[in-house]
């Protein structure tokens, strides 16, 4: 309170910080990217740095499990200047992972019938993009890497299925690849195939 009743309030707005914990929250960080659901973690807002940091200890994206994700949004005060830096570890079924990477703005056209994809996968998803109203593919920097286990990929060569483990999966803005050793129609095979974008 001011010493002089006639004086005005003076507030120092430097170094403002706010933090909170959240439980079972939905984090819709950028449509059409699917939101994190059932999220548990913490958030911190740093006014001087114009930075919002979300740490998601656990949650889900669709049927995929999220653990220890970091969602950072910088330059968020000035409209149109914000940058989102998203890092999400995902684990779950390989079919669900292919469903994730086929959606916009990633948009991998893998051409596999998802009901015939089998196996499990651990993925590290890294996305960086501006927080603008209309988001195009070229606005997003994509880096996804992971390992599939006990996998079946249907019709890799004509009607022949690829099975085995491990298979390394990488996705960038330029290409998406599956690489590893397994069996093609029951025969040992080393394979590296490039998937397509829509």
C-alpha positions in Angstrom: 0.0 0.0 0.0 1.4 3.5 -0.8 2.6 5.5 2.2 0.8 8.6 0.9 -2.9 7.9 0.4 -2.8 10.4 -2.6 0.0 8.4 -4.3 -0.7 6.0 -7.1 0.2 2.3 -7.0 3.5 1.4 -8.5 4.0 -2.2 -9.8 7.3 -3.7 -11.0 6.3 -6.1 -13.8 9.8 -7.6 -14.2 10.5 -11.3 -13.5 6.9 -12.3 -13.3 6.6 -16.1 -13.1 3.6 -18.3 -12.7 3.4 -22.1 -12.3 0.7 -24.7 -11.9 0.2 -28.4 -11.9 -2.5 -30.1 -14.0 -4.2 -33.4 -14.0 -6.2 -35.2 -16.7 -6.1 -32.1 -18.8 -6.4 -31.9 -22.6 -3.5 -30.0 -24.2 -4.7 -28.9 -27.7 -1.4 -27.3 -28.8 -2.2 -27.0 -32.5 -4.9 -28.3 -34.8 -4.9 -30.4 -36.9 -2.2 -32.1 -34.7 -4.0 -34.4 -32.3 -4.1 -33.1 -28.7 -2.5 -34.6 -25.7 -5.4 -36.1 -23.6 -5.5 -37.1 -19.9 -2.4 -35.1 -19.4 -0.6 -34.9 -16.0 2.2 -32.5 -15.4 3.2 -29.0 -14.7 3.3 -25.6 -16.5 5.4 -22.5 -16.1 5.0 -19.0 -17.6 8.0 -16.7 -17.7 6.8 -13.2 -18.6 10.3 -11.7 -19.3 11.2 -14.5 -21.6 7.7 -14.6 -23.2 7.8 -18.3 -22.6 5.2 -20.9 -21.7 6.6 -24.3 -20.8 4.5 -27.4 -20.3 6.0 -30.6 -19.0 3.6 -33.6 -19.5 4.7 -36.5 -17.3 2.0 -38.8 -18.7 -1.0 -38.7 -21.0 -2.2 -40.1 -24.3 -2.5 -39.1 -28.0 -5.2 -41.4 -29.3 -4.2 -44.8 -28.2 -0.5 -43.9 -27.9 1.1 -43.3 -24.5 2.9 -40.0 -23.8 5.7 -39.9 -21.2 7.9 -36.9 -20.2 6.8 -34.6 -23.1 8.1 -31.0 -23.3 5.9 -28.4 -25.0 7.5 -25.0 -25.2 5.9 -21.9 -26.6 8.2 -18.8 -27.0 7.4 -15.2 -28.0 3.8 -15.8 -27.1 2.8 -12.3 -26.2 3.2 -10.6 -29.6 0.6 -11.9 -32.1 2.0 -13.9 -35.0 5.5 -14.1 -33.6 5.2 -17.2 -31.4 7.2 -20.4 -32.0 6.2 -23.9 -30.7 8.8 -26.4 -29.9 7.2 -29.8 -29.3 9.0 -32.9 -28.1 6.8 -35.9 -27.4 7.9 -39.5 -26.6 5.2 -41.9 -27.8 4.8 -45.6 -27.3 2.2 -48.1 -28.3 1.0 -50.0 -31.3 2.8 -49.6 -34.7 -0.6 -49.3 -36.4 -1.5 -46.3 -34.2 1.9 -44.7 -34.8 1.3 -44.9 -38.6 -2.0 -43.4 -38.0 -0.3 -40.5 -36.2 2.2 -39.8 -39.0 -0.4 -40.0 -41.8 -2.4 -37.1 -40.4 -1.7 -33.5 -41.4 0.5 -31.6 -41.1 3.0 -34.5 -41.2 1.0 -36.3 -43.9 3.0 -39.5 -44.7 1.2 -41.6 -47.3 2.5 -45.0 -46.2 -0.1 -46.9 -48.2 -0.2 -49.7 -45.7 -3.6 -51.1 -44.6 -3.5 -50.1 -41.0 -5.6 -53.0 -39.9 -2.8 -55.4 -41.1 0.0 -53.5 -39.4 1.2 -55.3 -36.3 3.8 -54.7 -33.6 4.9 -52.1 -31.0 6.9 -48.9 -31.3 8.7 -46.3 -29.3 8.9 -42.9 -31.1 10.5 -39.6 -30.3 8.5 -36.8 -32.0 10.0 -33.4 -32.5 8.0 -30.6 -34.2 8.8 -27.0 -34.5 6.4 -24.5 -36.0 5.2 -20.9 -35.8 2.0 -20.2 -33.9 0.1 -18.7 -36.8 -3.6 -19.2 -37.8 -2.9 -21.1 -41.0 -0.2 -23.8 -40.7 1.2 -25.4 -43.9 3.4 -28.4 -44.2 6.4 -26.3 -45.1 6.0 -24.3 -41.9 6.7 -27.3 -39.7 10.1 -28.8 -39.0 9.6 -32.5 -38.5 12.0 -34.9 -36.9 10.6 -38.3 -35.8 12.7 -41.3 -34.9 11.8 -44.6 -33.3 12.1 -48.4 -33.2 9.4 -51.0 -34.0 9.4 -54.4 -32.4 7.6 -57.7 -33.3 6.5 -55.9 -36.5 4.5 -56.9 -39.5 4.3 -54.5 -42.4 1.9 -55.7 -45.1 2.5 -55.7 -48.8 6.0 -54.2 -48.7 6.9 -55.9 -52.0 3.7 -56.5 -53.9 1.7 -58.9 -51.7 4.6 -59.9 -49.5 4.7 -59.0 -45.8 7.8 -57.9 -43.9 8.1 -59.3 -40.3 10.7 -59.1 -37.6 12.5 -56.7 -35.4 13.9 -54.2 -34.8 13.0 -51.7 -37.6 14.2 -48.2 -37.4 11.6 -45.5 -38.4 12.7 -42.0 -39.3 10.5 -39.1 -40.6 11.7 -35.7 -41.7 10.4 -33.0 -43.9 12.0 -34.7 -46.9 11.2 -38.3 -46.5 10.1 -41.2 -44.3 12.0 -44.4 -44.0 11.8 -47.9 -42.5 15.0 -49.8 -42.2 16.0 -53.1 -40.6 16.4 -56.9 -40.8 13.5 -59.3 -40.9 11.8 -61.8 -43.0 10.0 -61.2 -46.3 7.6 -63.9 -47.0 9.5 -66.1 -44.5 12.9 -65.4 -46.1 15.7 -63.4 -44.4 15.8 -59.9 -45.7 17.5 -56.6 -45.0 15.3 -53.8 -46.1 15.3 -50.0 -46.4 12.2 -48.5 -47.9 11.2 -44.9 -48.4 7.6 -44.1 -47.6 5.7 -41.3 -49.5 4.2 -38.0 -48.5 0.7 -37.1 -49.6 
